[in-house]
Amino acid sequence: MNKTRFRLLVFFMSLSLIGIILVQLYWINLSLKINDEQFKFHVQQILNRVTEKLRAEEEQRFNNLYYHIKDSVGHRPTKADFANYMYKGDLKEHQNTVYSDYLSQSYKEELEFFDKNEQEEKDSSLTEISEQNGMTIDEYKLSVQNARREDAAREKRHIKYLFDYYNTERPIESRISEEYFLKTLRSDFRDNKVDSENKVDIDFEYAIYKRGLATKMRSKNFSYDPNLSYTASLFPGRDDEGSDNFYRLMVSFPSKKQYILSKILGITMLSVIFTLIIIIAYLSAINQLIKQKQISEIKTDFINNMTHEFKTPIATINLALDAIKNPKILGDTEKVQRYLQMIREENKRMHSQVENVLQISKLDRKELDITKDQANIHDIIEDAIEHVHLIIEAREGHLTRHFHATRTTTLLNDVHFTNVLVNILDNAIKYSEGEPEIDVYTENVKDFILIKISDKGLGMSKTTQKRIFEKFFREHTGDLHNVKGHGLGLAYVKRIIDDHNCNIYVESEKGKGSTFIIKMPLIN
C-alpha cells in the first residue's frame, strides 16, 4: 500500500468515526428535547385537569348554596340576599361543603313534589287557557317550553353573575383549603406519574398567583424558572376578560433535568459504550495498519539488503571461478589456492547469513535447542574477539581489553553466546567511520558480571535505541546500503540474551559512539 492510499484510508476512516460520534450526539440531544416536550405535555395535561376539577367542584358548591338561598327567600336571590344570608351567620362558610349536598337534594325532592301536583292542575286547565289565548294546545305547550328555556337561561346567567360577584375578591385560601388542593394535585401526579411509560414520581414545588402577585398558598422552596415551571389558569372569572387568568397555578420541578436524563440514561450509556468500542477498534486498526506498513517496509529493506549481501559474494565467487578457468592461472598453484580460499570465505559468509535467518526463525518457533554449561566469560569474550580480529586489523583499528572482573564463571551456551558478542563487535566495526576504536570492559556488581562493548562510531538517536532489537529494523542513514546488514543480528542477540536470563542495554549519542552493556548472573 503506497503512502497516498494509506493516508486516504486513514482520512476516510477518521471522517467516518467523527461522523458516527456526531450522529450519536445529535440523537442524544434530540432525545432530550423529545422527552422534555413529552414531560411538558403530560404536566400541562395534569395541571389543566386539576384546575378544571377544582373549578367544577367550586361551581357545584356554589350552585347548591344558590338553590338553598332561593328556597329560603322564595325567589331568585339577589346580591343583597346573598350578603344578608352569608354574613348573618345562619350558615358559616366552612359549613357550605357539609350541608350543600343535603340542601340541594332536599330542594330537588320538594321541587319534584310540587312539580308533580302542579302538572295535574296544569293539564286540566291547559285546554281552557289555550282557548282563551286563541291557540291550539300544541302551540300553547310550545310557547310555554320556550318561556321556560328563556327563564332557565336567564337564571343560569344570573347564577354566573352572582358567582363572579361573590368570588371576585375572595382570597384563594377561603375558596379552597391548601390541604385539599395539595392532596388533589399530588393525587393526580401520582395516578398519572407524569409519564405513563416509566412509573417514576418526581418532586414538585407550587405557588398560586393573583394578578401577578404571590398569594399565601405556596410551598416554601418555590422559585420561578421558565425552564422548570409550568402554569395553568385557576378559577377564571369576570376580571379575566382583559387578561389571561385571574388566578394562576404554577408548579416547578427542581429535579426535572435529572429526571429527563434518567429516562435516556440506559440507551445513552449503551451508545457511549458502543462508541468507545468503535473508537478502540478504530485505533487498534490504525495501529495495526501502521505496524503492517512498517513491517512491509522493513521486509522490503530486508530483501534489498539480503540481495545486496548475496550479490557481492556471488559476484566474487564467479570472478574467482572465471580466474581459475584461465590457463595461465590454472598452472599457478599459489594463485589457485588463493582464489579457492576466496571462494571458501565468501561461501562461509553467505552460509553465516543464512544461518542467522534460520536461527531467528527457530527462536520465533521456540525450536532452537540451547544447552548451557559452566564457562569462563573471559574465554568466551576472547573467542569472539578472535573472530573479528582480522577485520579490525584490515581496517587498521584496534581493540582494548579492560578485564576488571574477578568472578567470571557463568552458565551459558558457548556457541550462541560467542555469536552474540561477535554480532555486537561486528556492529561496532561496521558503524565506525574511520579506524575502529573498540573497548571491552568486564566488572563484578554483586552477583553479576557486566560486559561493556564500547565504540567511537556513528552513534544512535534515542528513537533508534528503542528499536534496535526489533527484527529487521535498521536505521536509515541516507544511503540504504552504506552499511551492510539485514537487521537480524541484534534481534538474534536479544533472543539469546533473554534465553540466558540476562539483560542488555544500550547507551549512545549521535556522532559520539555507542556502548552495549550485558548484565549476566554468576554461578556462586
Disulfide bonds with the S-S distance in Angstrom:
none
